[in-house]
Amino acid sequence: MQSGNRPARSRGFTYVAMLLAVAAIGVGLAATGLVWSHASQREKERELLFVGDQIRQAIERFYERSPGVKRYPKSLDELVSDARFPSPERHLRRIYADPMTGKADWVLMDAPAGGIMGVHSKSDATPIRNAAFALRNAGFQDAKTYQDWVFFHDTQPASTPAATPAATPPSASSPNPRSAAEPAAVQGPAAAPGTAAAARAARR
């Protein structure tokens, strides 16, 4: 009787061992997927910082090279082909897609006196990176979402308190952001261009 039960017990142990092995493989795959997901998100963050800075620099060049009265671009297209010169200039190679959404669906930041002075992502995901930013991106520290990573041109001289790295960029939760496909909002009273107050007023 005892010898007859051994094959059944052996099959039972084998089945349990297989279940444990499958569970271990599942845990391993889940851990690998989590690591891959974080690595992918970190790569997108690096790309967002690069692309956002490219757009910010293009806006700065457009503004600073304005013939006559300085102004901001009316659309991102003007950064790709600036027709204010006899031969159109390119401040930006192309309108880059937002790495976080995969689309060129940037939320535009209106300047107090008109035009676009900055952009940010539509993504409401929480960033992995929350410190060790370049000085120009110091306001990104401890951001709640990628919408708080606002890439905007500050016209205030770097030596003034309003333009120090501690200056807070406009909050993405402000009630009047717009996408790249939406027309510019009617501007209210303008604060001094380039100040942190102007940046916040541009989003109200």
PEJO-V417165 format. One record per residue. PHI is phi as a letter, one per 20 degrees, with the letter a starting at -180 (* if undefined). Layout:
PHI / PHI
This chain:
* / f / f / f / e / f / f / f / f / f / f / f / f / f / f / f / f / f / f / f / f / f / f / f / f / f / f / f / f / f / f / f / f / f / f / f / f / f / f / f / f / f / f / f / f / f / f / f / f / f / f / g / f / f / f / f / f / f / f / f / f / g / f / f / e / g / f / n / f / f / b / e / f / f / b / f / f / f / f / e / b / e / e / f / d / g / d / g / d / d / e / c / f / a / e / f / f / f / g / f / d / m / c / e / d / g / e / e / d / f / f / g / e / o / n / d / d / a / b / b / f / e / f / d / f / e / f / f / f / c / a / m / e / f / g / f / d / g / f / f / f / m / f / f / b / f / f / e / e / e / e / c / e / d / e / f / g / f / e / e / g / f / d / f / g / f / g / e / f / f / f / f / e / g / f / c / f / b / e / f / e / e / f / f / f / f / e / e / g / e / e / f / g / n / e / f / f / f / f / f / f / f / e / e
